Each structure stands twice: as C-alpha cells, then as structure tokens.
Amino acid sequence: MKCIIVVFGQGTKLTVTDAAAAAPVLNILRPSREELSSSKVTLVCLINQMSGPFADVRWLVNGNSVTEGVFTGSAEQQPDKKFKMSSYLTIESSEWDKDTQLTCEATVASKTTRRSIKKSDCSD
C-alpha cells in the first residue's frame, strides 16, 4: 500500500493512500473491577491495523459525540509496518451504571470502524 502524508501548519493533514487501505480494527476494554467502586471509570479503545500514523478518533455517548474526558495518544508503528494507538474515555461511574451505550469510532484514510460497549454487555 502506498501512503503519502503531509502536515501543514498547526496540524492540517493531507493523507493520500491507495484504495486498498484497510479499515482499522477496534477493541474496547471495559473499566477494571477496582475502578468500578470509584466515582469515575475509564474505557480504553485499542485501534490496530492502521494503514497510516493518523486517525480521527471520536467517542460517542448514546450516539452523541463527546470531547470531555477524552484523551487519544499518538500512533506507534509496529514491526509489520502497520500502526496502533489508544484512546481513553473517562466518565462518571453513574453513566456506566445506567447501561449507557459508549462507542469508539476511528477513521483512517476514509475507512471508518465503530465499536460499542455498555455495562450489560459485560459479565462480571
């Protein structure tokens, strides 16, 4: 796969790839058992098999995009020349307890993948 990435100024990115670029693979990790007894919980979205070092990552709470409590790290290149990165969403424990649908969405080279989780999907 060919990929050309140019960054202008304060982060405007131009990414040119061939049509064979694959969509990223996502996995969401639920809050830890220890964290469930605190006032806030954090979910982790693992973004793998990225064709380039940039991704647009969004978190949605019940379908609504959120930015508060979101941190997304930088991409790291893997030995297979693909990239991976992680994004974190910290919410109130009460939001998790309400069985809210939480979605991580990542777009790389115009290919988007979404993964959702809610408390009832997880067995304790």
Protein Blocks (a to p, Z undefined) as FASTA:
>chain_A
ZZddddehjhpacddddfkbccdddddddddfklmmmmbdcdddddehiabfbdcdddde
ehiacfehpacddddddfkopacddddddddfklmmnopacdddddeehiacdddddfkl
pcZZ
